[in-house]
Amino acid sequence: MGIDMNQNLSNNEYLTVKDVQKYLNISQSKAYELVHRKDFPVCRFGACTRVPRKLFLAWAEKHTKVPTDLVVA
């Protein structure tokens, strides 16, 4: 079962592909494409793929494009 990203993301050290899918609001196929990218942080245990939470959040922040004139309060 996946996690509720708004409440439990900080409680899990490793995320499933479904967790990443829900967090980014993307399709299952796009989530699997993402975890197969060379620059995406994953741990593979046989057929199991897990994503380290802290590295995932850092990766997402690094790949977020923010316009220079956007002010975040």
Residue pairs with C-beta under 8 A, 6 or more apart in sequence:
2 16
2 18
2 19
2 22
3 9
3 11
3 12
3 15
3 19
3 22
5 19
5 22
5 23
9 15
9 19
9 23
9 53
10 53
12 19
12 53
13 52
13 53
13 54
14 43
14 50
14 51
14 52
14 53
15 23
15 50
15 51
15 52
15 53
15 56
16 49
16 50
16 51
17 28
17 31
17 32
17 35
17 49
17 51
18 28
18 31
19 51
20 31
20 34
20 35
20 51
20 56
21 27
21 28
21 30
21 31
24 31
24 34
24 60
26 34
34 40
35 42
35 49
35 51
39 59
40 51
40 59
41 51
41 52
41 55
41 56
41 59
42 49
42 50
42 51
42 52
43 49
43 50
43 51
43 52
44 50
66 72
